[in-house]
Amino acid sequence: MLDQQTLVKNLMTGKDGRLLVEFDGNMEALIEVDSYSVKANYSNIDYQPVGSYQKFGVPSDVSYTLTYTEAVVRDDVVMEPLLAAAAAGKNYSFVFQAMTERPDGEEQRLTLRECIPDGEFDLMSLTPGEIIKRNTSFRVNSVPEWVSKLTGF
């Protein structure tokens, strides 16, 4: 049974996570990332039978996104392949892993495959006196896969 002391000792914060990207065949930590999120967006279709006052939701689809903000310290891992592909009239897809590690050492890790750019990407955005950061957004064109997931204590 879970007790409050065990719970509190194993709560995680942002310092317990990492985002990795496949680069040259290896998973490399994007240590410049200061925040990221992986989200699922579920959609339903409304259905209202004749004679019914109530509408019902019928599951329709799901999509996944990865967004992150990074301090700009390098371009070779993500931006260079994207811009080179765009110059050739093509797109580029990435494999990411999102992970967290609880203080007791147990790890949660998701693999995100077929991640393609989606929406606006900051190429350069500067404000005097602030750290230069870049926002990115990807559509994840596969169902995220559990590599490892958190379990009870």
Sequence and secondary structure as in RCSB ss.txt:
>XXXX:A:sequence
MLDQQTLVKNLMTGKDGRLLVEFDGNMEALIEVDSYSVKANYSNIDYQPVGSYQKFGVPSDVSYTLTYTEAVVRD
DVVMEPLLAAAAAGKNYSFVFQAMTERPDGEEQRLTLRECIPDGEFDLMSLTPGEIIKRNTSFRVNSVPEWVSKL
TGF
>XXXX:A:secstr
   HHHHHHT   GGGEEEEEEETTEEEE TTEEEEEEEEEEEEEEE  TT S  EEEEEEEEEEEEEEEE S  
TTTHHHHHHHHHTT    EEEEEEEE TTS EEEEEEEEEEE S   S    TTS  EEEEEEEE S  EEEE  
   
